Amino acid sequence: MKAGEEIQVLRGSRRWESRRQEKNGELRTAQVSDLCRRKLLNYADTFYELAKSYDGEFQPVSEDRQSILTARRLWESRQIIKGHLYEMAKIMTEVAGEVMCYRPMEEKKRRVLIQAMREEGIRVENPCYVPGEDGRETVVLTMSTDKHSDISAEEAADMISVLLDRRLHLSVSSPYVIEKNPHSFVLEEEAGYLALTGFSRVTKENESVSGDNYTVVEAEKGRLTIMLSDGTGSGEQAGKDSGQVLDLMEKLLEAGYGADAAVNMVNTAMFASGEDQRHPTLDICDIDLYQGSCQLRKVGGAATFLKRSGSVETLSTGNLPLGIFQRVVVTPICRQLQDGDFLVMVTDGVVDAFGGEDYENGILRAVSGIENQNPGEFAEKLLRMAICASGGRIRDDMTVGVIGVWND
């Protein structure tokens, strides 16, 4: 919650209950103001009604083949719009009904925290705990400074960790600096697992732009999402397509869409473009650093390899690339990770480089034989081995991404 945002303790019996619980130091509840909630629900109703206006089965009104194809494409585009409207209405409804539970900080700790931070030139207001569904609590507080220069929020988080005797770090959604104007900051418990990433890639011979793109997104609640996209073919257009896919995915995930809903939104956008020859892949690795688990979602992506001690497991599905069908059904591949595991993500160019009938065993042997503990060096070595396996030729864009996971 940013400073200035209106929060309202629930009315009626809930308000009385909150006051009663405050004496016991138990949970209180708050939510967005009635005005904001009504606006959100009105917007949601409007989107629902708009979505309903696109209902109806496809019914051709002409026997002419070209007219039928044109009408079919128009109907499919309407279905895409309908799905997007429903998804936006759903998110608005969820936000409008969202209730935040919080627990005020113990009086003694609150006084010590405020006094100690004041001595460092930082004003602290309203410190409290916000419990999560997983049992962990985040610390939420408002901070500002009277100093002429800004103060690092990371340094402040370190000081608060010492004062509260808890391992806390600044959430990715919090401001990086403490300014004169008050802002809300969220401090999360440090995750039990540490993940480091490393990438290495080369561009196809006689091309100046790679058709492969990748991104690493650090989200709240200890989640790390690595995405890899391989554009159809190679060159500038392939690079634009794969880059657009990753940009859309990042924006949708940041807006609150779930991974499966975001994948389908991007897929329908590609499908609606009507470009029959442009179907980029999408490879997603979502890691929970608290639980030490991962979920892989593949839409046409090459296999991912999980290296653990001396063994290597191939993780793959048979999904086609984006934009071929109006809707895709993605079945996540779930694995519990262990200390020292490596996840190796590659594009088709790497797999194809090993060539021959025994290409799968070839890349498995290559991954198994690499002993580097540094993900960046691991990725570079595997890429060099792929180039050597193809006789020094680079017949397609190649990208290798390695994620190393350790129990912190």
KEKOL-33676 format. One line per 10 residues: their letters; for each residue x negated, y negated, z of N, C-alpha, C. Coordinates in steps of 0.2 Angstrom, whole numbers, always signed. Layout:
// residues N
a) X:Y:Z:X:Y:Z:X:Y:Z | ... $
This chain:
// residues 408
mkageeiqvl) -4:+6:+0:+0:+0:+0:-4:-6:+0 | -3:-11:-5:-7:-17:-5:-4:-22:+0 | -8:-26:+2:-5:-32:+7:+0:-36:+3 | +5:-37:+6:+11:-41:+3:+16:-36:+1 | +15:-30:+0:+20:-25:-3:+25:-25:+3 | +32:-25:+1:+37:-24:+6:+38:-17:+8 | +38:-15:+15:+39:-9:+17:+44:-9:+22 | +49:-5:+22:+55:-5:+27:+56:+1:+31 | +56:+1:+37:+57:+6:+41:+65:+8:+40 | +66:+15:+39:+73:+17:+38:+78:+14:+42 $
rgsrrwesrr) +84:+13:+40:+89:+10:+44:+93:+15:+48 | +97:+12:+53:+102:+17:+56:+98:+21:+61 | +100:+28:+61:+97:+32:+66:+90:+33:+65 | +88:+33:+59:+81:+34:+57:+76:+29:+60 | +79:+22:+60:+75:+17:+63:+75:+18:+71 | +80:+20:+74:+80:+21:+81:+75:+27:+83 | +75:+32:+78:+71:+38:+79:+64:+36:+79 | +62:+31:+74:+55:+29:+73:+53:+25:+80 | +57:+21:+83:+55:+18:+89:+54:+23:+94 | +58:+28:+95:+57:+33:+100:+51:+37:+99 $
qekngelrta) +49:+38:+93:+43:+42:+92:+37:+38:+93 | +37:+32:+92:+31:+27:+93:+29:+28:+100 | +33:+29:+105:+31:+29:+112:+26:+36:+112 | +28:+41:+109:+25:+47:+109:+19:+48:+104 | +18:+42:+100:+12:+43:+96:+14:+47:+90 | +20:+49:+88:+22:+53:+83:+23:+50:+77 | +26:+53:+72:+26:+50:+65:+32:+45:+65 | +31:+40:+61:+36:+35:+59:+37:+36:+51 | +42:+33:+49:+43:+33:+41:+44:+27:+39 | +43:+26:+32:+44:+19:+29:+45:+21:+21 $
qvsdlcrrkl) +48:+16:+18:+49:+17:+11:+49:+10:+7 | +50:+10:+1:+50:+4:-3:+56:+0:-1 | +57:-6:-2:+63:-10:+0:+69:-8:-4 | +75:-9:-1:+81:-8:-4:+81:-11:-11 | +79:-17:-12:+79:-20:-18:+75:-16:-24 | +69:-15:-22:+65:-11:-26:+68:-4:-28 | +70:-1:-23:+73:+6:-24:+79:+6:-29 | +84:+1:-28:+89:+0:-32:+87:-2:-40 | +82:-6:-40:+79:-7:-47:+77:-1:-50 | +73:+3:-47:+70:+9:-50:+75:+14:-52 $
lnyadtfyel) +80:+15:-47:+86:+19:-49:+90:+17:-55 | +91:+10:-55:+94:+8:-61:+91:+9:-68 | +84:+8:-67:+80:+9:-73:+80:+17:-75 | +80:+21:-70:+80:+28:-71:+87:+30:-74 | +93:+27:-72:+99:+29:-75:+99:+26:-82 | +96:+21:-84:+96:+18:-91:+92:+23:-95 | +86:+25:-93:+83:+30:-97:+86:+37:-98 | +90:+39:-92:+94:+45:-93:+99:+44:-98 | +103:+39:-98:+108:+38:-103:+105:+37:-110 | +99:+34:-111:+96:+34:-117:+94:+41:-120 $
aksydgefqp) +92:+45:-115:+90:+51:-117:+96:+55:-119 | +101:+55:-116:+107:+58:-118:+110:+57:-125 | +108:+50:-127:+111:+48:-133:+107:+52:-139 | +102:+55:-137:+98:+59:-142:+100:+66:-142 | +105:+68:-138:+107:+75:-138:+110:+77:-144 | +111:+84:-145:+114:+86:-151:+109:+91:-155 | +112:+96:-158:+109:+101:-162:+108:+98:-169 | +103:+100:-173:+101:+98:-180:+107:+101:-184 | +110:+96:-188:+115:+98:-193:+114:+94:-199 | +111:+98:-204:+110:+94:-211:+116:+92:-214 $
vsedrqsilt) +116:+86:-217:+122:+84:-220:+121:+84:-228 | +116:+87:-230:+115:+87:-238:+112:+94:-239 | +113:+96:-245:+110:+103:-248:+103:+102:-251 | +101:+95:-252:+95:+94:-255:+89:+95:-251 | +84:+99:-253:+79:+102:-249:+75:+96:-246 | +73:+91:-250:+69:+85:-247:+73:+81:-242 | +80:+80:-243:+84:+77:-238:+84:+81:-232 | +85:+87:-232:+85:+92:-226:+78:+91:-222 | +73:+91:-226:+66:+90:-223:+65:+84:-219 | +68:+78:-223:+67:+72:-220:+72:+71:-214 $
arrlwesrqi) +78:+74:-214:+82:+74:-208:+80:+78:-203 | +77:+83:-204:+74:+88:-199:+68:+84:-195 | +64:+81:-199:+58:+77:-196:+61:+71:-191 | +66:+68:-194:+69:+63:-190:+72:+65:-183 | +76:+71:-184:+79:+74:-178:+73:+76:-173 | +68:+79:-175:+62:+81:-171:+59:+75:-167 | +59:+70:-171:+56:+64:-168:+61:+61:-162 | +67:+62:-163:+72:+60:-158:+72:+64:-152 | +70:+71:-153:+69:+75:-148:+63:+74:-143 | +58:+71:-147:+52:+69:-143:+53:+63:-139 $
ikghlyemak) +57:+58:-142:+59:+52:-138:+63:+54:-132 | +68:+59:-133:+72:+61:-128:+68:+64:-122 | +63:+68:-124:+59:+71:-118:+55:+66:-114 | +52:+61:-118:+48:+56:-115:+53:+52:-110 | +59:+50:-112:+64:+46:-108:+65:+50:-102 | +67:+56:-103:+69:+61:-97:+63:+61:-92 | +57:+61:-94:+51:+62:-90:+50:+55:-86 | +51:+50:-89:+50:+43:-86:+55:+42:-81 | +61:+44:-83:+67:+43:-78:+66:+48:-72 | +63:+54:-73:+61:+58:-67:+56:+55:-62 $
imtevagevm) +51:+52:-65:+46:+49:-61:+49:+43:-57 | +53:+39:-60:+56:+33:-57:+60:+35:-51 | +64:+41:-52:+68:+43:-47:+64:+46:-41 | +59:+49:-43:+55:+52:-37:+51:+46:-33 | +49:+41:-36:+46:+35:-33:+51:+32:-29 | +57:+31:-31:+62:+27:-28:+64:+31:-21 | +64:+38:-21:+66:+42:-16:+60:+44:-11 | +54:+41:-13:+48:+43:-9:+48:+40:-2 | +47:+44:+3:+47:+42:+10:+40:+43:+12 | +37:+38:+15:+30:+39:+18:+30:+40:+25 $
cyrpmeekkr) +27:+45:+27:+26:+46:+35:+19:+44:+37 | +19:+40:+43:+13:+38:+45:+13:+38:+53 | +7:+38:+56:+6:+39:+63:+2:+33:+65 | +4:+29:+69:+0:+23:+71:-7:+26:+75 | -12:+22:+74:-18:+24:+77:-18:+23:+85 | -21:+28:+89:-21:+27:+96:-24:+20:+98 | -20:+18:+103:-22:+11:+105:-29:+10:+107 | -32:+14:+110:-39:+13:+112:-44:+13:+106 | -43:+18:+102:-47:+18:+95:-45:+12:+91 | -39:+10:+91:-38:+4:+87:-41:-2:+89 $
rvliqamree) -41:-3:+96:-45:-9:+99:-52:-9:+97 | -55:-3:+98:-63:-2:+97:-64:-3:+90 | -60:+0:+85:-61:-1:+78:-61:-8:+76 | -56:-12:+78:-55:-19:+76:-60:-23:+79 | -62:-22:+85:-68:-26:+88:-74:-25:+85 | -76:-19:+84:-83:-17:+81:-83:-20:+73 | -78:-19:+70:-78:-22:+63:-78:-29:+63 | -75:-32:+68:-75:-40:+68:-82:-42:+69 | -86:-39:+73:-93:-40:+74:-97:-40:+67 | -94:-36:+62:-98:-35:+56:-95:-40:+51 $
girvenpcyv) -90:-45:+53:-87:-49:+49:-81:-47:+45 | -78:-41:+47:-73:-38:+44:-66:-38:+48 | -61:-41:+45:-55:-41:+49:-51:-35:+47 | -49:-31:+52:-45:-25:+51:-38:-25:+54 | -33:-23:+50:-26:-24:+52:-22:-17:+51 | -17:-16:+55:-13:-10:+54:-16:-4:+53 | -21:-1:+56:-24:+5:+55:-19:+11:+57 | -18:+16:+53:-14:+21:+54:-16:+28:+51 | -13:+33:+52:-14:+39:+49:-8:+41:+45 | -10:+44:+39:-5:+46:+34:-6:+54:+33 $
pgedgretvv) -2:+58:+36:-3:+65:+35:-1:+68:+28 | -5:+73:+25:-4:+75:+19:+0:+82:+19 | +2:+85:+14:+6:+91:+14:+1:+97:+16 | -5:+96:+14:-10:+101:+16:-13:+101:+23 | -10:+96:+27:-12:+96:+34:-17:+91:+36 | -21:+88:+31:-26:+83:+32:-23:+76:+32 | -26:+72:+36:-24:+65:+37:-29:+60:+34 | -26:+55:+31:-30:+50:+28:-29:+44:+33 | -34:+40:+33:-34:+34:+37:-32:+28:+32 | -27:+24:+33:-25:+18:+29:-25:+12:+34 $
ltmstdkhsd) -28:+7:+31:-29:+1:+35:-30:-5:+30 | -28:-11:+32:-29:-17:+28:-36:-21:+31 | -40:-23:+26:-46:-26:+28:-47:-32:+23 | -50:-37:+27:-52:-43:+23:-59:-46:+27 | -62:-51:+24:-68:-54:+27:-68:-62:+27 | -71:-65:+32:-71:-72:+32:-78:-74:+29 | -82:-69:+27:-89:-71:+25:-88:-74:+18 | -94:-78:+16:-94:-81:+9:-95:-76:+4 | -98:-70:+5:-99:-65:+0:-95:-59:+2 | -93:-55:-3:-89:-49:-3:-94:-43:+1 $
isaeeaadmi) -90:-39:+4:-93:-33:+8:-92:-27:+5 | -97:-22:+4:-95:-16:+1:-90:-12:+5 | -85:-9:+2:-80:-5:+5:-83:+2:+7 | -88:+4:+3:-91:+11:+5:-95:+10:+12 | -98:+4:+12:-102:+3:+19:-97:+3:+25 | -92:+0:+23:-86:-1:+29:-84:+6:+30 | -83:+10:+25:-80:+17:+26:-85:+21:+31 | -91:+20:+29:-96:+24:+33:-96:+21:+41 | -95:+15:+42:-95:+12:+49:-89:+15:+52 | -83:+15:+49:-77:+18:+52:-77:+25:+53 $
svlldrrlhl) -81:+29:+49:-82:+36:+50:-86:+37:+57 | -91:+33:+58:-94:+34:+64:-90:+32:+70 | -86:+26:+69:-82:+24:+75:-76:+29:+77 | -74:+32:+72:-68:+37:+73:-71:+44:+74 | -77:+45:+73:-80:+52:+73:-77:+57:+68 | -76:+54:+62:-73:+59:+57:-77:+58:+50 | -77:+63:+46:-81:+62:+40:-76:+59:+35 | -76:+53:+33:-72:+50:+29:-76:+46:+23 | -72:+46:+17:-75:+42:+12:-69:+38:+8 | -71:+33:+5:-66:+29:+1:-63:+32:-4 $
svsspyviek) -56:+32:-5:-53:+35:-10:-54:+31:-17 | -53:+35:-22:-55:+32:-29:-50:+26:-31 | -44:+26:-27:-39:+21:-29:-40:+14:-25 | -45:+15:-20:-46:+9:-16:-51:+4:-19 | -50:-3:-17:-55:-8:-20:-62:-6:-18 | -67:-8:-22:-74:-7:-21:-77:-11:-16 | -74:-17:-15:-76:-22:-11:-71:-25:-6 | -73:-28:+0:-69:-31:+4:-69:-39:+3 | -64:-42:+1:-64:-49:-1:-60:-53:+5 | -60:-60:+4:-56:-64:+8:-49:-62:+9 $
nphsfvleee) -46:-61:+3:-39:-59:+3:-38:-52:+5 | -33:-50:+10:-33:-44:+12:-30:-39:+7 | -33:-33:+7:-31:-27:+3:-30:-21:+7 | -26:-16:+5:-26:-10:+8:-31:-5:+6 | -34:-1:+10:-39:+4:+9:-37:+11:+12 | -39:+16:+8:-37:+23:+10:-44:+26:+11 | -45:+29:+17:-51:+33:+18:-48:+41:+19 | -51:+45:+15:-50:+52:+15:-55:+56:+18 | -53:+62:+21:-57:+67:+24:-62:+69:+18 | -68:+70:+20:-73:+73:+15:-71:+80:+13 $
agylaltgfs) -72:+82:+7:-70:+88:+4:-75:+93:+7 | -73:+100:+7:-78:+105:+9:-83:+107:+3 | -81:+105:-3:-85:+107:-9:-88:+101:-12 | -93:+102:-15:-97:+97:-19:-97:+100:-26 | -95:+96:-31:-96:+97:-38:-100:+92:-42 | -105:+95:-46:-109:+91:-50:-108:+93:-58 | -108:+88:-62:-107:+90:-69:-113:+88:-73 | -114:+91:-79:-119:+89:-84:-117:+91:-91 | -118:+87:-96:-116:+88:-102:-122:+87:-107 | -122:+91:-113:-126:+90:-118:-123:+91:-125 $
rvtkenesvs) -124:+88:-130:-121:+89:-136:-125:+86:-142 | -124:+89:-148:-127:+87:-154:-122:+86:-159 | -123:+82:-164:-118:+80:-170:-120:+85:-176 | -115:+87:-179:-116:+91:-185:-121:+87:-190 | -125:+92:-194:-130:+89:-199:-126:+84:-203 | -130:+79:-205:-127:+74:-210:-121:+70:-208 | -120:+71:-201:-114:+66:-198:-117:+62:-193 | -114:+56:-193:-117:+51:-188:-113:+51:-181 | -106:+53:-182:-102:+53:-176:-99:+60:-175 | -99:+62:-168:-97:+68:-166:-90:+69:-166 $
gdnytvveae) -87:+74:-168:-80:+75:-167:-77:+78:-160 | -82:+79:-156:-81:+81:-149:-81:+75:-144 | -77:+76:-139:-77:+71:-134:-75:+74:-127 | -78:+71:-122:-77:+74:-115:-76:+68:-110 | -73:+69:-105:-72:+64:-99:-71:+68:-93 | -74:+65:-87:-73:+67:-81:-69:+62:-77 | -64:+64:-74:-59:+60:-70:-59:+62:-63 | -61:+58:-58:-61:+59:-51:-54:+56:-48 | -50:+60:-46:-44:+58:-43:-43:+58:-36 | -38:+56:-33:-37:+56:-25:-36:+64:-23 $
kgrltimlsd) -36:+64:-17:-35:+71:-14:-40:+76:-16 | -46:+74:-17:-52:+78:-18:-51:+82:-25 | -48:+79:-30:-48:+83:-36:-52:+80:-42 | -55:+84:-45:-60:+83:-51:-57:+86:-57 | -56:+82:-62:-53:+85:-68:-58:+83:-74 | -60:+89:-77:-65:+88:-83:-61:+90:-89 | -61:+86:-94:-58:+87:-100:-62:+87:-106 | -61:+92:-111:-65:+92:-117:-61:+93:-123 | -62:+89:-128:-58:+89:-134:-62:+90:-140 | -60:+94:-145:-64:+95:-151:-59:+93:-157 $
gtgsgeqagk) -61:+88:-160:-57:+86:-166:-57:+90:-172 | -52:+91:-176:-52:+95:-182:-58:+93:-187 | -62:+98:-189:-68:+96:-193:-73:+92:-189 | -76:+87:-193:-81:+83:-189:-81:+76:-192 | -85:+72:-189:-86:+65:-192:-81:+60:-188 | -81:+54:-191:-78:+49:-187:-70:+50:-186 | -66:+53:-191:-59:+54:-189:-58:+59:-184 | -62:+64:-184:-62:+70:-179:-63:+67:-172 | -68:+62:-172:-70:+59:-166:-65:+55:-163 | -61:+51:-167:-56:+47:-165:-50:+51:-163 $
dsgqvldlme) -48:+56:-166:-43:+60:-164:-44:+63:-157 | -50:+66:-156:-52:+69:-149:-52:+64:-144 | -55:+58:-146:-55:+52:-141:-48:+50:-139 | -44:+50:-144:-37:+47:-142:-33:+52:-138 | -34:+59:-139:-31:+64:-134:-34:+63:-127 | -40:+62:-126:-43:+61:-119:-40:+54:-116 | -40:+49:-120:-37:+43:-117:-30:+43:-115 | -26:+47:-119:-19:+48:-117:-18:+52:-111 | -22:+57:-111:-22:+61:-105:-24:+58:-99 | -29:+54:-99:-31:+50:-93:-26:+45:-91 $
klleagygad) -23:+42:-96:-17:+37:-94:-11:+40:-91 | -9:+46:-94:-3:+49:-91:-5:+52:-84 | -11:+55:-83:-12:+58:-76:-12:+52:-71 | -15:+46:-73:-15:+41:-68:-8:+38:-67 | -4:+39:-72:+3:+36:-71:+7:+41:-67 | +5:+47:-65:+8:+51:-61:+11:+57:-64 | +10:+58:-70:+12:+64:-74:+8:+70:-71 | +12:+76:-71:+8:+82:-69:+4:+84:-75 | +0:+89:-74:-5:+91:-80:-1:+94:-86 | +4:+99:-84:+8:+102:-89:+12:+97:-93 $
aavnmvntam) +15:+92:-90:+19:+87:-93:+15:+82:-97 | +9:+81:-95:+5:+76:-99:+2:+80:-105 | +1:+86:-105:-1:+90:-110:+4:+90:-116 | +11:+91:-114:+16:+91:-118:+17:+84:-121 | +16:+79:-117:+17:+72:-120:+12:+71:-126 | +6:+73:-124:+1:+72:-129:+2:+76:-135 | +4:+82:-134:+6:+87:-140:+11:+84:-144 | +17:+82:-141:+22:+79:-145:+20:+73:-149 | +16:+69:-146:+13:+63:-150:+9:+65:-156 | +5:+70:-155:+2:+73:-161:+6:+76:-166 $
fasgedqrhp) +11:+80:-164:+16:+83:-168:+20:+77:-172 | +22:+72:-169:+26:+67:-172:+22:+63:-177 | +15:+63:-177:+11:+59:-181:+12:+62:-188 | +14:+69:-189:+15:+72:-195:+9:+73:-199 | +3:+73:-196:-3:+74:-199:-5:+82:-199 | -4:+85:-205:-4:+93:-205:-11:+95:-204 | -16:+91:-205:-23:+93:-205:-27:+91:-199 | -24:+88:-194:-27:+85:-189:-24:+88:-182 | -28:+93:-179:-25:+96:-174:-31:+97:-169 | -32:+92:-165:-38:+93:-160:-36:+98:-154 $
tldicdidly) -41:+101:-151:-40:+105:-145:-41:+101:-139 | -38:+104:-134:-39:+101:-127:-40:+106:-122 | -46:+105:-118:-48:+110:-113:-49:+106:-107 | -45:+109:-102:-44:+105:-95:-47:+110:-90 | -51:+107:-85:-53:+111:-79:-52:+106:-73 | -47:+108:-69:-45:+104:-63:-47:+108:-57 | -52:+105:-53:-55:+108:-47:-52:+104:-41 | -50:+108:-36:-48:+106:-30:-54:+107:-25 | -57:+101:-23:-64:+102:-19:-62:+103:-12 | -56:+103:-10:-54:+105:-3:-54:+112:-2 $
qgscqlrkvg) -50:+115:-7:-48:+122:-7:-54:+126:-10 | -58:+123:-15:-63:+127:-18:-60:+131:-24 | -55:+128:-27:-51:+132:-32:-51:+128:-39 | -50:+132:-44:-49:+128:-50:-44:+131:-55 | -41:+127:-59:-36:+129:-64:-38:+126:-71 | -38:+131:-75:-40:+130:-82:-34:+130:-87 | -33:+124:-91:-28:+124:-96:-31:+123:-103 | -29:+128:-107:-32:+128:-114:-27:+127:-119 | -28:+122:-124:-24:+121:-129:-28:+122:-136 | -30:+128:-138:-34:+129:-143:-41:+128:-142 $
gaatflkrsg) -43:+127:-135:-50:+127:-133:-54:+133:-134 | -61:+133:-134:-65:+139:-134:-65:+142:-127 | -68:+147:-126:-68:+151:-120:-72:+147:-115 | -71:+147:-109:-75:+145:-103:-78:+150:-99 | -84:+149:-97:-87:+155:-94:-89:+153:-86 | -87:+158:-82:-88:+157:-75:-94:+161:-73 | -99:+158:-71:-105:+162:-69:-106:+162:-61 | -106:+168:-59:-107:+169:-52:-112:+174:-50 | -118:+172:-47:-123:+177:-46:-126:+179:-52 | -126:+186:-53:-128:+189:-59:-123:+190:-65 $
svetlstgnl) -117:+189:-63:-111:+191:-68:-108:+185:-71 | -105:+186:-77:-102:+180:-81:-95:+183:-83 | -90:+179:-81:-83:+180:-83:-81:+176:-89 | -78:+179:-94:-75:+175:-99:-68:+173:-98 | -66:+166:-98:-59:+164:-97:-57:+161:-103 | -51:+164:-106:-49:+161:-112:-41:+163:-113 | -38:+159:-117:-31:+161:-119:-30:+160:-126 | -24:+162:-129:-24:+162:-136:-19:+156:-139 | -19:+150:-135:-15:+145:-137:-18:+141:-144 | -14:+139:-148:-16:+135:-154:-17:+128:-152 $
plgifqrvvv) -21:+124:-156:-22:+117:-155:-16:+113:-154 | -17:+106:-153:-12:+102:-152:-8:+100:-158 | -2:+98:-158:+2:+96:-163:+5:+101:-168 | +4:+107:-167:+6:+112:-172:+13:+113:-171 | +15:+114:-165:+22:+115:-163:+25:+109:-159 | +31:+108:-158:+34:+103:-155:+33:+103:-147 | +32:+109:-145:+31:+110:-138:+26:+116:-137 | +22:+115:-132:+17:+120:-130:+18:+123:-123 | +17:+129:-122:+18:+132:-115:+11:+134:-113 | +8:+131:-108:+1:+132:-106:+2:+136:-99 $
tpicrqlqdg) -2:+142:-99:-2:+146:-93:-9:+145:-90 | -9:+142:-84:-15:+140:-81:-19:+147:-79 | -26:+146:-80:-30:+152:-77:-33:+149:-71 | -31:+153:-65:-33:+151:-59:-39:+155:-56 | -44:+152:-53:-49:+156:-50:-51:+152:-43 | -53:+156:-38:-56:+154:-32:-63:+153:-33 | -66:+148:-31:-73:+147:-33:-77:+148:-26 | -84:+150:-27:-88:+152:-22:-94:+147:-22 | -98:+147:-17:-104:+143:-17:-109:+145:-22 | -111:+140:-26:-116:+142:-31:-113:+144:-38 $
dflvmvtdgv) -106:+143:-39:-103:+145:-45:-105:+140:-50 | -105:+142:-57:-105:+137:-62:-99:+139:-67 | -96:+133:-69:-91:+134:-75:-94:+131:-81 | -94:+134:-86:-97:+132:-92:-92:+131:-98 | -91:+125:-100:-86:+123:-105:-90:+122:-111 | -87:+124:-117:-90:+123:-123:-85:+122:-129 | -87:+119:-134:-83:+118:-140:-85:+124:-145 | -80:+125:-150:-81:+130:-155:-88:+131:-158 | -91:+125:-159:-98:+125:-163:-103:+129:-159 | -102:+129:-152:-107:+132:-148:-106:+140:-149 $
vdafggedye) -100:+142:-148:-98:+149:-149:-100:+152:-156 | -98:+148:-161:-100:+150:-168:-107:+150:-170 | -111:+146:-166:-118:+146:-167:-121:+153:-166 | -119:+157:-161:-121:+163:-159:-120:+168:-165 | -114:+167:-169:-113:+171:-175:-113:+178:-174 | -111:+181:-180:-112:+189:-180:-106:+192:-176 | -106:+199:-177:-100:+202:-174:-101:+203:-166 | -107:+202:-164:-109:+202:-157:-109:+195:-153 | -106:+190:-156:-107:+183:-154:-105:+183:-147 | -99:+186:-144:-97:+185:-138:-102:+188:-133 $
ngilravsgi) -105:+194:-134:-110:+196:-129:-116:+192:-130 | -118:+189:-136:-123:+184:-136:-123:+178:-132 | -117:+175:-132:-116:+169:-127:-116:+171:-120 | -113:+177:-119:-113:+179:-112:-120:+181:-109 | -124:+184:-113:-131:+185:-111:-135:+178:-110 | -133:+173:-114:-137:+167:-114:-135:+163:-107 | -128:+163:-106:-126:+160:-100:-129:+164:-94 | -129:+170:-94:-131:+174:-88:-139:+173:-87 | -143:+172:-92:-150:+172:-91:-152:+165:-89 | -148:+160:-89:-150:+153:-87:-150:+153:-79 $
enqnpgefae) -156:+151:-76:-156:+151:-69:-156:+144:-66 | -156:+139:-70:-156:+132:-68:-150:+130:-63 | -152:+127:-58:-147:+125:-53:-144:+118:-54 | -148:+114:-59:-145:+107:-61:-141:+108:-67 | -134:+106:-66:-130:+107:-72:-132:+103:-78 | -135:+98:-78:-138:+94:-84:-143:+98:-88 | -148:+101:-84:-153:+105:-87:-150:+112:-89 | -145:+115:-86:-141:+121:-88:-138:+119:-95 | -135:+114:-96:-131:+112:-102:-136:+111:-108 | -142:+108:-106:-147:+107:-111:-150:+113:-114 $
kllrmaicas) -151:+118:-109:-154:+124:-111:-150:+128:-115 | -143:+129:-113:-138:+133:-117:-138:+130:-124 | -138:+123:-125:-137:+120:-131:-143:+122:-136 | -149:+122:-133:-155:+124:-136:-155:+131:-139 | -152:+135:-134:-152:+142:-136:-147:+143:-142 | -141:+139:-142:-136:+140:-147:-139:+138:-154 | -143:+132:-154:-146:+130:-160:-151:+135:-162 | -155:+138:-158:-160:+143:-160:-156:+149:-163 | -151:+151:-160:-147:+157:-162:-144:+156:-169 | -143:+150:-171:-141:+148:-178:-146:+146:-183 $
ggrirddmtv) -152:+148:-181:-158:+147:-185:-160:+140:-186 | -159:+136:-181:-161:+129:-181:-156:+125:-184 | -150:+127:-187:-146:+124:-191:-140:+121:-186 | -137:+115:-187:-132:+113:-183:-126:+112:-188 | -122:+117:-189:-117:+117:-194:-110:+114:-192 | -110:+113:-185:-104:+110:-182:-106:+106:-176 | -102:+101:-174:-103:+98:-168:-103:+103:-162 | -108:+102:-158:-108:+106:-152:-108:+102:-145 | -104:+104:-141:-104:+101:-134:-104:+106:-129 | -108:+106:-124:-109:+110:-118:-108:+106:-112 $
gvigvwnd) -103:+108:-107:-102:+105:-101:-102:+110:-95 | -106:+108:-90:-107:+113:-85:-105:+110:-78 | -101:+113:-74:-99:+111:-68:-102:+115:-63 | -106:+113:-58:-109:+117:-53:-105:+115:-46 | -103:+121:-43:-99:+120:-37:-103:+123:-31 | -103:+119:-25:-107:+121:-19:-102:+120:-13 | -103:+124:-8:-100:+123:-2:-104:+118:+2 | -101:+112:+3:-104:+107:+6:-105:+108:+14 $
